[in-house]
């Protein structure tokens, strides 16, 4: 039976810490290749496999079978079609013919007609009818003219919904008798489109005037505001507010609560001043109005009771004051309608 020779072997990791004897061979079981040692180099010198699969970053021009290696600076490697490689100057660089979407030569390339469309542009697809524009920073974008392209000058809005700016149409813009009733769409002359109306523009009898426009009467009634004060002495000079009732009254009419405003001359510190309004002994608020610590104006409360009738008793009181500075000279206005 033939004798069998077996070399020392190990993985690549094991070889990386191994220094073999001069002329010794070992087997790298990871790379499946022989390693030649020289008693000096740790890891030895791995040999290339036949298919070069274990060789990387080590093959250059000197390892290739090039007939006129090393060639000249700027030359390229060319094949003769029969397996022979040689260095040559770049063939006809400026006069080389090109094709595809381009015509001409490298020195004079021309883009063919009808070759650039949405696929060639670095831009997201737009919607039907969009136009190509720039964002001002070198990026192309699609915009819908009707909703995304704004106008200026005497017009505002977008191309799909142009509006005349207020006050831009005067005698200069209007030809004599250029606007007649038939040219104005019903209900299109609004308050915003009427600049001024002088007496010379009015003829005939005036229509009846709605009194609610003068008195601000609406479905909830006529404004009826009620004033309360706290933190004043008998000479109406500001003094510290205290926790107590500061005002009571009986409503003579039916109406509704709208809210409240207030002001305090000397702000509180440490904690807010909290006010309350009761109807027949029950607060009309779920969140009570208050002057925050350091604030002179009132933060409105949240109403839970919105109405009253004749005979209802209304009570105004202060239920909390500042614990460092109480606050002085408080005015409270309850807004109602009757």
HELIX and SHEET records of a PDB file:
HELIX    1   1 UNK A   12  UNK A   15  1                                   4    
HELIX    2   2 UNK A   61  UNK A   63  5                                   3    
HELIX    3   3 UNK A   93  UNK A   95  5                                   3    
HELIX    4   4 UNK A  145  UNK A  148  1                                   4    
HELIX    5   5 UNK A  181  UNK A  183  5                                   3    
HELIX    6   6 UNK A  191  UNK A  193  5                                   3    
HELIX    7   7 UNK A  199  UNK A  201  5                                   3    
HELIX    8   8 UNK A  212  UNK A  215  1                                   4    
SHEET    1   A 4 UNK A   8  UNK A  10  0                                        
SHEET    2   A 4 UNK A  25  UNK A  28  1                                        
SHEET    3   A 4 UNK A  33  UNK A  36 -1                                        
SHEET    4   A 4 UNK A  45  UNK A  46 -1                                        
SHEET    1   B 2 UNK A  76  UNK A  79  0                                        
SHEET    2   B 2 UNK A  85  UNK A  88 -1                                        
SHEET    1   C 2 UNK A 102  UNK A 105  0                                        
SHEET    2   C 2 UNK A 108  UNK A 111 -1                                        
SHEET    1   D 2 UNK A 130  UNK A 134  0                                        
SHEET    2   D 2 UNK A 140  UNK A 144 -1                                        
SHEET    1   E 2 UNK A 155  UNK A 158  0                                        
SHEET    2   E 2 UNK A 161  UNK A 164 -1                                        
SHEET    1   F 4 UNK A 223  UNK A 230  0                                        
SHEET    2   F 4 UNK A 328  UNK A 337 -1                                        
SHEET    3   F 4 UNK A 255  UNK A 266 -1                                        
SHEET    4   F 4 UNK A 307  UNK A 308 -1                                        
SHEET    1   G 4 UNK A 244  UNK A 250  0                                        
SHEET    2   G 4 UNK A 313  UNK A 320 -1                                        
SHEET    3   G 4 UNK A 273  UNK A 279 -1                                        
SHEET    4   G 4 UNK A 282  UNK A 283 -1                                        
SHEET    1   H 4 UNK A 244  UNK A 250  0                                        
SHEET    2   H 4 UNK A 313  UNK A 320 -1                                        
SHEET    3   H 4 UNK A 273  UNK A 279 -1                                        
SHEET    4   H 4 UNK A 290  UNK A 291 -1                                        
SHEET    1   I 2 UNK A 285  UNK A 287  0                                        
SHEET    2   I 2 UNK A 302  UNK A 303 -1                                        
END                                                                             
